[in-house]
Amino acid sequence: MISAEVIKGIHELLGQDGVKLNDDEPFGDYVARRLGISARQADVLLESLHDGATVDEAVAAAEIDESHVDGGLLKQLARAVGSALGRMNAKS
């Protein structure tokens, strides 16, 4: 399960581009919509990053065709997850 801190960090990142979470929209669908991937792929990607996978490992686990997604955004997403996890670990 993805922590609230990680969700907050991703939400802030995606919100910078003006992408808003729609009412009653699952978080994975929100991420999927921004990246242009399926909700299942977004869920696997986020879980993998949350569990410590590299961007390449998470993309492979989610079976994402990198030629169809913004590689820079994927890296920013991974950094947002890592930063949030780092803040959480620093607090504990």
C-alpha positions, 0 to 999 in steps of 0.5 A, spaced: 500 500 500 502 506 498 503 511 503 500 518 504 506 521 504 508 518 497 501 520 494 502 527 497 508 528 493 506 525 487 500 529 487 504 535 488 508 533 482 503 532 477 499 538 480 505 542 477 502 541 470 495 543 472 493 536 472 487 535 477 485 529 481 477 528 479 472 527 484 472 520 486 477 518 481 482 513 484 489 515 485 492 510 480 487 512 474 489 519 476 497 517 475 495 513 469 491 519 465 497 523 466 502 518 464 498 515 458 498 508 461 493 503 464 491 504 471 493 497 472 500 499 469 500 505 474 498 501 480 504 496 478 509 502 477 507 506 483 507 500 488 514 498 485 517 505 486 514 505 493 518 498 494 524 501 492 525 499 485 529 503 480 525 507 474 527 501 469 525 496 474 518 499 475 517 500 468 519 493 466 514 490 472 509 495 469 510 493 462 510 500 460 513 501 453 517 507 454 517 510 447 510 512 449 511 515 455 515 521 458 521 519 461 523 525 464 516 525 468 517 518 470 524 520 473 521 526 476 515 521 479 521 516 482 524 522 485 518 524 488 517 517 491 524 517 493 523 524 497 517 522 500 520 515 503 526 519 505 522 524 509 518 518 512 524 514 514 527 521 517 521 522 522 521 515 524 
